[in-house]
């Protein structure tokens, strides 16, 4: 009977069915099949209803205790956070044990995807909790010297307490590495969860972990480095003496700004023993009679500078290189300090950020705030000192006095403001308003790893950084708006890059601003070949097209030229070049990676990317909210506020 029914539906004759299509019999068969599924899954639900309910209940309890632990960690109640995390781990572990009863269902299509996702989700919850328990325990050990002082600040700690605090941070490395290893396991579990095919409830549970746990992974990796950097920089276990450079980024130079002020900073166990600053010309001027160092050719060509001094020492955009050159000049110009452990450079933008924490500061009858700091200080050292009948050599003494006052106020911040201080430091070091170079190779390796040292990174994939050097433009940089457009496209077996840099001078002619004169250098992968350029200049007021200087430096090919932008004008520099063969070969392996590095001290610059490689883009890393056109052309607008890495994978 059954065979006859089936044959009625599937046996064709001369392109037609033997009988008229029998909807009634089809419905009977469909009903039988659906009935079997209902009975099967109904039985499963009846048998496994309790385990599923327990998994949900335990998972929800674990999530709630995670949220409690997060608030406790932020409030620095590490003991209570450990208790909450213990509870979270226990709940997730219980849920995982209960879930084992139904993991055999993974073999069922569609349902198996959900089962596997939940299993990995619970495993990630357990390992994340274990990692955070290690973090909370480590933090509780670190802060032991200050636990009995609720209103403590760095300024009120005794030397013994500060020493112990830094010692605890330094010795936390192994525990932080264990926490990092555990969170790596959590990320591995999350990575195994498919992006597609999940029901909404599971997808909603997975998405926050996919966003937050990798951030925690990155934070722990940075914490390991910070555990070695911070104590060393702060003078533990040995005293440190630094050459301090204030790089004025309103007069932009390759590593951040013109060095108008230098100083000597001595620290021990987190305590600033001495901090003195001086006008750079007080060191440079006397050396004019004996120092005959040849300057970079661009300084001679465009600024008529025929001798090189410390104020211009930061010509290389690679801060370790410029830091060593600055110390060389300090010695050559007979600076009295015998030994430096490193060089620290900051821009006024960093000091401005600190003022957002300390509030207004009053120095020598002047009131400084985060809003007026840069402009008021610039006026005082360029114009105001004349009204006070101060000699030229003393016009920058206010910088040292103000810096000391700000540092004292920062050290006096209460414990509950320390997270705010860390956020300010992180932001400014990411934006390269703070640069650190240490001679201790071990610590310097961590500084380089965390990209705190302003080095030009040596990579084997596509690379771009645009470096401006203000040449006799006074303090015009804040009024100069830049943008960068970068396009690449396939041309047979080659990859062609098109770079457009726009300059718009929104300033005017005043005592501190004028026409903008810059020597711009574009660092690209070594071996790139220049094909075409437009907009290069010979000098201001000369209409004839200039040329591009091509050189090799820091394992990069460098394209350089002069630009001059009058107030109210916009100028465009466009260059086209062929990327080297090794990058084309990487593309043939279905990958393309681009690193765009920010110039230290520079403003936040808009960046427009147009990557058209004529292949179907499979995944994009490092960008959000990008636009794909025809599945092979990526369009994206972002900014160069920090170094950015973009990676594409192709099908």
Helices and strands as residue ranges (DSSP letters): H 2-10, E 12-13, E 16-17, H 23-74, H 78-99, G 100-107, H 111-142, G 143-146, H 159-170, H 173-191, H 200-233, E 240-248, E 258-268, E 271-279, H 281-287, H 297-303, G 310-312, H 319-332, E 342-346, H 348-358, E 361-363, E 366-368, H 373-379, I 380-384, H 385-387, G 392-394, H 397-411, G 415-417, H 418-430, E 434-438, H 441-449, E 462-470, G 477-479, E 480-491, E 494-505, E 516-525, E 529-534, E 549-553, E 556-565, E 570-578, H 581-588, E 591-597, E 605-612, E 617-621, E 627-629, E 633-640, E 644-650
